[in-house]
Amino acid sequence: MRRLILLALVGLGAQLVDGSLGMAYGVTSTTLLLAIGANPAAASATVHLAEIGTTLVSGASHWRFGNVDWGVVLRIGIPGAVGAFAGATFLSRLSTEVAAPLMSVVLLALGVYVLTRFTVKGLPQDKLDKPLRKRFLGPLGLVAGFVDSTGGGGWGPVGTPAILASGRLEPRKVIGSIDTSEFLVSVAASLGFLFALGSQGIDVVWVVALLAGGVVAAPIAAWLVRHLPPRILGSLVGGLIVVTNARTLLRSDWVDAGDVTRYAVYAVLYLLWAAAVAISVRAHRRTVRLDSADVHGSGINRPDELGAR
């Protein structure tokens, strides 16, 4: 019972972050399932089955608050579904011994990217006057969908920063569109896993627990998307993913590090994580002060990062 409550809380927290950042539900949830001993393919399948419900509610909530560009949803979501189905069948054919450290490598890379991206840059806003093209969104969706299935998460970490970096869509619509299109990706990935695995290793109770937490959080996250400081959340989530998957790798047969080496690496990672969070907090406070000065001075509001207005 305690494990189910933990899974529900993880689903709730992961969806709060995902709904406000446009990423991290799958990566965070899969990381936990791997940490408690789930089979890699089954862990990814469990998360994607839960995401069918959470992304549906999240998409509806974002649409309700005007955070969705339906043209972007279709242009990136359909190729994403194709990539997700291919990634699910690929991961299902790997042995557990190979898949566990391989998935940790993918998750670790995504965690480093999330941590670095939000610590250094936050969420940029510029060049909102040009449309996003299909030749950009199609390949992006295909790659992000494949990574999402094989890594247990990645649709948001790949798709959200790429679209934000283009500067052609305001951040709240990037997040809302990515969350909404993820419904197509989750359905396709789940079908791929069920086709390759059947129901082997998938615990329906775990799916329901993750789903319950995510469904509760989805509308809250959509409402909070303009108020939460994504820079700080990104650093917190990225650091958690890095530390957890570094632990998995250091204990795997690929590395098999000794106790002294492991603890030394942990100490360095925790220090870097703490420094990243401190930098993000400082940057967020500085942005709030600048915005306040603009409002009381020139009357111009400068939201340098989403959530600071």
BELHU-V461200 format. One record per helix or strand of 2 or more residues. SS is the DSSP state (alpha for helix, beta for strand). FROM is the first residue (numbers start at 1). TO is the last residue. Records with the same first field share a line. If there is no record, write none. Layout:
SS=FROM-TO  FROM-TO
This chain:
alpha=2-21  25-35  40-64  70-92  96-120  134-151  155-166  171-197  204-224  230-251  259-296
